[in-house]
Amino acid sequence: MCTHTPKCPSADSPDREAAHVVAAHPEQGWSLLCNAVVLFEDTGELLPDGRIVAPHRPVLALV
């Protein structure tokens, strides 16, 4: 449960990646956020209910 003020976004929120990191393991390529989302270095996510979010790196505009 989030004890931050203001509260971190929930795992179902579109801005869920803005939650605070509670455990970081850069050597393994993942971090646990306070909303129970596991965020991977390739920007993929594992949500608390087991759903996955595919990597979603921003696409650079070609100029």
Backbone hydrogen bonds, N-H to C=O, Kabsch-Sander energy under -0.5 kcal/mol:
donor,donor_aa,acceptor,acceptor_aa,energy
13,S,10,S,-1.1
16,R,13,S,-1.7
18,A,15,D,-2.4
19,A,16,R,-1.5
22,V,32,L,-3.0
23,A,32,L,-1.5
25,H,30,W,-2.5
28,Q,25,H,-1.7
29,G,25,H,-1.1
30,W,25,H,-1.6
31,S,39,L,-2.2
32,L,23,A,-3.2
33,L,31,S,-0.5
33,L,37,V,-2.9
34,C,20,H,-2.6
36,A,33,L,-2.0
38,V,46,L,-2.5
39,L,31,S,-3.0
39,L,37,V,-0.6
40,F,38,V,-0.5
40,F,44,G,-2.9
41,E,29,G,-2.5
43,T,40,F,-2.2
45,E,53,V,-2.3
46,L,38,V,-2.4
47,L,51,R,-2.9
50,G,47,L,-2.3
53,V,45,E,-2.5
54,A,52,I,-0.5
60,L,58,P,-0.5
63,V,61,A,-0.6
